[in-house]
Amino acid sequence: MSILVFGKTGQLARELAAYDGVICLGRGQADLSDPDACAAAIRAHAPAAVINAAAYTAVDKAEEEEALATIINGDAPGAMARTCTALNIPFVTVSTDYVFDGSGEAPWKPEDATAPLNAYGRSKLAGEEAVRAAGGAYAALRTSWVVSAHGGNFVKTMLRLGKERVRLTVVADQIGAPTPARDIAAACLAIARQLREEPGKSGTYHFAGAPETSWAGFAREILARAGVECDVEDIPTAAYPTPAARPLNSRLDCTSLEAVFGIPQPDWRMGLTEVLKDLGELA
């Protein structure tokens, strides 16, 4: 079946583009700052399902551009979802752990109360709420710490800095899990296909890698697997101030996704190996 994907150059969209039957729309075909254009694109293509893999992702810059971030992350997914509802096709949108305030140590469940700490999180939550309100077959898939061989991301940054320096300082009190974009892409497609047959599975779900780690722990694993000799020093978030506050607890409870859709958590360490192979960096 044909699946229309919003996004073309991002980490998730690049992985989705590898599948047959997937049509990816870049900004030239559908600019998310123009929600009406996104709705028109869906009507023009008349796909079997729609996946929104595009977003405003500049977390710190969003503190200054919250209005624009909210249009892209909030209004556009809402327009997409309403159009899909009218056409009776399922809609899958990708959200984030940043909708939570990061308190406590327990993994966040999909039904837990949201309380974003920053503008980016607020904009993504607005998108979730708009999609739910559309009333059609949908899935809002929250994920965390997305990594791949595409674009700019933490893996590439650590590899570059690790080769330039003998020691890196990395935040160690933010706990969550990396999630390979390749696994997110497969999950989104599986969800879209199942929703066509069983729209009653609609809802908000979590999908993140396992096991949990810190950014510092992730950095050590990246450097070790790439054979880069560089020490990693743990530092607290307070020692690395950023314009946008980050949640300390980004653990996500993914049990409902496996129970409903049969999609288990991926081992991010296996995904990291694949990413390093793609980059030609595996030791």
FENHU-V409875 format. One record per residue. RES is the residue in three letters. SS is DSSP state (alpha for helix, beta for strand, coil for the rest). OMEGA is omega as a letter, one per 40 degrees, with the letter a starting at -180 (NA if undefined). NEAR is the number of other C-alpha atoms within 10 Angstrom. Layout:
[[RES	SS	OMEGA	NEAR] [RES	SS	OMEGA	NEAR]]
//
This chain:
[[MET	coil	a	10] [SER	coil	i	14] [ILE	beta	i	24] [LEU	beta	a	22] [VAL	beta	i	25] [PHE	beta	a	28] [GLY	coil	a	26] [LYS	coil	a	21] [THR	coil	a	17] [GLY	coil	a	20] [GLN	alpha	a	24] [LEU	alpha	a	27] [ALA	alpha	i	26] [ARG	alpha	i	21] [GLU	alpha	i	21] [LEU	alpha	a	28] [ALA	coil	a	18] [ALA	coil	a	12] [TYR	coil	i	13] [ASP	coil	i	10] [GLY	coil	a	14] [VAL	beta	i	20] [ILE	beta	a	21] [CYS	beta	i	21] [LEU	beta	i	22] [GLY	coil	a	17] [ARG	coil	i	14] [GLY	coil	i	7] [GLN	coil	a	14] [ALA	coil	a	20] [ASP	coil	a	19] [LEU	coil	i	28] [SER	coil	i	19] [ASP	coil	a	14] [PRO	alpha	a	20] [ASP	alpha	i	16] [ALA	alpha	i	17] [CYS	alpha	i	23] [ALA	alpha	i	21] [ALA	alpha	i	15] [ALA	alpha	i	20] [ILE	alpha	i	22] [ARG	alpha	a	15] [ALA	alpha	a	9] [HIS	alpha	a	12] [ALA	coil	a	16] [PRO	coil	i	21] [ALA	coil	i	19] [ALA	beta	a	26] [VAL	beta	i	27] [ILE	beta	i	29] [ASN	beta	a	25] [ALA	coil	a	25] [ALA	coil	a	26] [ALA	coil	i	25] [TYR	coil	a	21] [THR	coil	i	15] [ALA	coil	a	12] [VAL	coil	a	21] [ASP	coil	a	16] [LYS	alpha	a	15] [ALA	alpha	i	22] [GLU	alpha	i	16] [GLU	coil	a	13] [GLU	coil	a	15] [GLU	alpha	a	19] [ALA	alpha	i	14] [LEU	alpha	i	16] [ALA	alpha	a	27] [THR	alpha	i	24] [ILE	alpha	a	22] [ILE	alpha	a	24] [ASN	alpha	a	31] [GLY	alpha	a	26] [ASP	alpha	a	26] [ALA	alpha	i	27] [PRO	alpha	i	33] [GLY	alpha	i	25] [ALA	alpha	i	24] [MET	alpha	a	30] [ALA	alpha	i	32] [ARG	alpha	i	21] [THR	alpha	i	22] [CYS	alpha	i	27] [THR	alpha	a	18] [ALA	alpha	a	12] [LEU	alpha	i	16] [ASN	coil	i	15] [ILE	coil	a	21] [PRO	beta	a	28] [PHE	beta	i	31] [VAL	beta	i	28] [THR	beta	a	27] [VAL	beta	i	26] [SER	beta	a	27] [THR	beta	i	23] [ASP	alpha	a	28] [TYR	alpha	i	28] [VAL	alpha	i	25] [PHE	coil	a	23] [ASP	coil	i	20] [GLY	coil	i	24] [SER	coil	i	12] [GLY	coil	i	11] [GLU	coil	a	12] [ALA	coil	i	12] [PRO	coil	i	16] [TRP	beta	i	21] [LYS	coil	a	16] [PRO	coil	a	21] [GLU	coil	a	9] [ASP	coil	a	9] [ALA	coil	i	11] [THR	coil	i	17] [ALA	coil	a	15] [PRO	coil	i	21] [LEU	coil	a	17] [ASN	coil	a	22] [ALA	alpha	i	24] [TYR	alpha	i	29] [GLY	alpha	i	29] [ARG	alpha	a	23] [SER	alpha	i	27] [LYS	alpha	i	30] [LEU	alpha	i	24] [ALA	alpha	i	19] [GLY	alpha	i	27] [GLU	alpha	a	26] [GLU	alpha	i	15] [ALA	alpha	i	20] [VAL	alpha	i	30] [ARG	alpha	a	19] [ALA	alpha	a	12] [ALA	alpha	i	19] [GLY	coil	a	14] [GLY	coil	i	22] [ALA	coil	a	25] [TYR	beta	i	30] [ALA	beta	i	27] [ALA	beta	a	24] [LEU	beta	i	24] [ARG	beta	i	22] [THR	beta	a	26] [SER	coil	i	21] [TRP	coil	a	18] [VAL	beta	i	21] [VAL	beta	i	23] [SER	coil	i	28] [ALA	coil	a	22] [HIS	coil	i	18] [GLY	coil	i	11] [GLY	coil	i	12] [ASN	coil	a	14] [PHE	alpha	a	17] [VAL	alpha	a	21] [LYS	alpha	i	20] [THR	alpha	a	11] [MET	alpha	i	20] [LEU	alpha	a	19] [ARG	alpha	a	12] [LEU	alpha	a	13] [GLY	alpha	i	22] [LYS	alpha	a	13] [GLU	alpha	a	11] [ARG	coil	i	11] [VAL	coil	a	12] [ARG	beta	i	14] [LEU	beta	i	18] [THR	beta	a	15] [VAL	beta	a	22] [VAL	beta	a	21] [ALA	coil	a	19] [ASP	coil	i	18] [GLN	coil	a	19] [ILE	beta	i	19] [GLY	beta	i	27] [ALA	coil	i	24] [PRO	coil	i	28] [THR	beta	a	25] [PRO	beta	i	29] [ALA	alpha	i	25] [ARG	alpha	i	22] [ASP	alpha	i	23] [ILE	alpha	i	24] [ALA	alpha	i	22] [ALA	alpha	i	15] [ALA	alpha	i	19] [CYS	alpha	i	25] [LEU	alpha	i	19] [ALA	alpha	i	14] [ILE	alpha	a	26] [ALA	alpha	a	25] [ARG	alpha	a	16] [GLN	alpha	i	17] [LEU	alpha	i	22] [ARG	alpha	a	18] [GLU	alpha	a	10] [GLU	coil	a	13] [PRO	alpha	i	18] [GLY	alpha	i	12] [LYS	alpha	a	17] [SER	coil	i	22] [GLY	beta	i	17] [THR	beta	a	21] [TYR	beta	i	23] [HIS	beta	i	26] [PHE	coil	i	29] [ALA	coil	a	31] [GLY	coil	i	28] [ALA	beta	e	19] [PRO	coil	i	14] [GLU	coil	i	18] [THR	beta	i	19] [SER	beta	i	21] [TRP	alpha	i	20] [ALA	alpha	i	21] [GLY	alpha	i	17] [PHE	alpha	i	23] [ALA	alpha	i	25] [ARG	alpha	a	22] [GLU	alpha	i	16] [ILE	alpha	a	24] [LEU	alpha	i	22] [ALA	alpha	a	14] [ARG	alpha	i	15] [ALA	alpha	i	18] [GLY	coil	i	13] [VAL	coil	a	19] [GLU	coil	a	14] [CYS	coil	i	20] [ASP	beta	i	15] [VAL	beta	i	18] [GLU	beta	i	14] [ASP	beta	i	16] [ILE	beta	i	15] [PRO	coil	i	14] [THR	alpha	a	17] [ALA	alpha	a	9] [ALA	alpha	a	10] [TYR	coil	a	10] [PRO	coil	i	10] [THR	coil	i	11] [PRO	coil	i	12] [ALA	coil	i	18] [ALA	coil	i	19] [ARG	coil	i	21] [PRO	coil	i	22] [LEU	coil	a	21] [ASN	beta	i	22] [SER	coil	i	31] [ARG	coil	i	28] [LEU	beta	i	25] [ASP	coil	a	17] [CYS	coil	a	23] [THR	alpha	a	17] [SER	alpha	i	17] [LEU	alpha	i	22] [GLU	alpha	a	14] [ALA	alpha	a	10] [VAL	alpha	a	13] [PHE	alpha	a	14] [GLY	coil	a	13] [ILE	coil	a	18] [PRO	coil	i	17] [GLN	coil	i	20] [PRO	coil	i	18] [ASP	beta	a	18] [TRP	alpha	i	21] [ARG	alpha	i	19] [MET	alpha	i	11] [GLY	alpha	i	20] [LEU	alpha	i	23] [THR	alpha	i	18] [GLU	alpha	i	18] [VAL	alpha	i	22] [LEU	alpha	i	20] [LYS	alpha	a	14] [ASP	alpha	a	13] [LEU	alpha	a	13] [GLY	coil	a	11] [GLU	coil	a	18] [LEU	coil	a	18] [ALA	coil	NA	12]]
//
